[in-house]
């Protein structure tokens, strides 16, 4: 499991407990989101979290107060956003809450844009939109250049980047060129660079689109989870996934 896995689970737990509590205002929701992110990071402290996120975490730990988010365009808020696509009926709601969770740890428009784009594409895939419809929407609203292919965006080690403007388009291209869930993940790895996070984002859209993950991959992933994460994943599936 990676930091991507852990923080996605943090958002999933918040989604199940508080995501649709209408009495809560945006400030209260941000506090609860921050608390969930903090608690999961503390429990799984051995993962490779980004340095900016760790600054946020340790500031929270030291003061007991939710810190002002850094001016970050990192992909941490996009890699964890996918559970939100399952919790709301409309695309507008999904984008609103994707932005809300991003603003807890990211105070840069590029980071927020990335999170909203991944969440929107995941929601559209769940709703049965085809790849052209998803691509047209993302390009027109979020202005990413998606007229590229795996070969011409291959990342060399020295060009590693964990920024949303770099990695979010990579995730979309991995998805658009994929033929199923597994090939989407392999495309993400082939790009290089921050490929675990690219795979997290691309895989989120791919599962929503193809509605299937190979049994051998599911078995392997569950073998890497502890009891708490397994229970959370199964509870989330029971509550939100009406597809086999």
N, C-alpha and C positions, 0 to 999 in steps of 0.2 A: 504494500500500500504506500501511496505517496501523499504529499501534502494536498495534492489535488483531491484525492479520495477523501481525506479527513475533512477538509473544509466543505466539500460537497455534502457530506453527511451532516455537517453542522447546519447548513442551509435547509436540508431535508427535515431535520428535527424541528427547526423553527417553523417550517412550513406546516408541519402536521399540528403543532401545538398552538401557534399564534397567527399563521398566515391569513386566516379568514375570520379573525376576531374583529368585527367591525367597530367595536367600541374603542379600539386602540388607535391613537393618532400616529402620525409619521414619526414623531420624536420617540414615542414609546416603542414603536416597532424597531427603530434603529437601535435603541438600547437593548432590546431582546435579541436582535440579530448579533450585536456586538458581544453580548454575554454568551451566546451559543458558540460563536467563533472562538472566543477566549477559552471557554471550557474544553472544547475539543482540542485546541492547540495544547493546552496544559496536559490533557490526558495522553496525547500522542506527540510528545515533545521531541521525538527522535527523527522527525521528518525534515526534509530539506526546504523549509519555508524561506520565502524571499527575505532579504535583509530589511527592506522597508516595512514589510509586514511584521517582522520580529521587533523592530523598533516600536511599532504600534502596540504589539502584544506586551512588551516589557514595560512600556509606559503605563499601560492599563494595570498591569500587575503591581507596579510600584505605587501608583496613586489611588487605585481603586475606582477611578473614574474613566469613562470612555474618552480616549484621546481625540483631539482634532485630527482628522485623517490627513496623511501626507499628500503632497501634490504629485501623485503617482499615476503614470500611464501603464503600469505593469499589468500583466494578464491574470493576476490572482483573483480579481473580481469576476472575470469571465469564465475561468476554469471551474468555478463552483456554482454557477448560476442555474444550471439545468433543472433542479427540482421545481423552481418557480413556474416553469412552463406547464407543469402538471396541475397546478393548484388553482388556476383561474380560467374562466370561460372565454374571455376575450383577449385578443392580442394587445389591446391597449392596457389592460390590467397587468398582463405579463411584463410589458415594457416598463410600466410604472414601478412595479415591485423589483424588477431587475435593477433599475436605477437606484431604488432605495437601498438595496443590499450593497450595491457598489459604493455608494456614498459613505457607508460606514468606515471603509478603509481606504478609499480613493477619492481624491479631491481634484482630479484632472479630467477634463472632458473626454480625452482619448480613452482612459480606462473605463469610464462610464459608457461611452459609445460601444466599446467592445463587448461589455457585459450585456447590454440591451440587444445588440445584434445577435449574439449567440442564443439568448433566451427567445427572441422573436423567431429565429429560424427553427428552433426546437419546437416551439408552439405550432408554427405553420406545418411542420412535418407531422406532428401529432394529429393535426386537423386534416391531413390528407392532401396538402398542397404538393404539386410536383416540383422538381428541381428548378425548372425555369421560373416558376412563380416565386419560389423562395429567393432565387438569385436576383430576379428583377426587383423584388421588394428591398432586399438588403442593399443593392447598389443604389437604388433611387433614394432610400431614406438615410442610409449610413455611409454612402459614398466610398465604399471600398472598391479597389480595383481587383476584380475577380476574373479578368480576362488573361489568366496565366495558367501554367500547367506545372505538374510536379517537377519536371526536368529543369525548367528555368527558374524555379525558386529554391532549388537544393541549397542548403545552408552548409558552409564550411565551418569547421570548429572555431576558427578565429572570428567568425561573424555571428556568434551566438547572441541571441536577443530574447528577452522575456517581456518585451513591450507589446501592448495590444495592437498598435498600428502595424507591427511586423507579423505577429503570430495569429491574430484573428483571421486575416485573409488566407494564411496557410491552412488553417483549420477548414475554412470553407472550400478551398480547392481540393483538399484531401477528401472531403465529403462528396463534392460534385464529381470527382473522378472515380470514386469508389463504386463498386457493383453490389456490395453488401456490407454488413457491419465489419467483418474481419478485414476485407480489403481496404476499408476506410482507415482502420487502425494501422495497417501495413503502409498505406500511403503517408500517414502522419510520421511514422518512423523513418520512412525513406527520405522525407524532407530534411531531417536532421535538426540540429539546433535544440530548442526547448521542446523536444518531441513528445515528452510525457504530457505536457500541458496542451500541446496541439492535439494530441490524441484524445485527451479529456474533452476538449471542446468539440472536435469533429465527431467523436464517438457519441456524444450526447445527441447531436442532430441525427446521426446515422441510426441509432436505436429507435428514436421517435419515427423515423422515416420507414425503416425496414421492419420494425416491430419484432425483431428476432436477433438474439445473440447465440452463437453456436454453443451447444451444451458443454463441449470440452473447455471453452473459455470461461463459462459460468462456473464450472466445477473448479477450475484453477483459481479463479478470483475468490470464490468462497473459502477455499483452503487457506487463503492469506488473510482472512478477516478474523478478528476476535469475536467473542460472543455478543458484545454490545453492538458492533457494527452489523453483524449478521441479523440481529433482532431488528435493528432500525431499518435495514434494507427490506426485510420481509414485511414489516409493518407498513412501510411506504408503498410497497407494491400492492398490498392488500387494500390500501385506502385509495390509491390513485390510478393504478394500472388495471384497466378493464379489458386489456388485450392479452392474448395468450403469450 
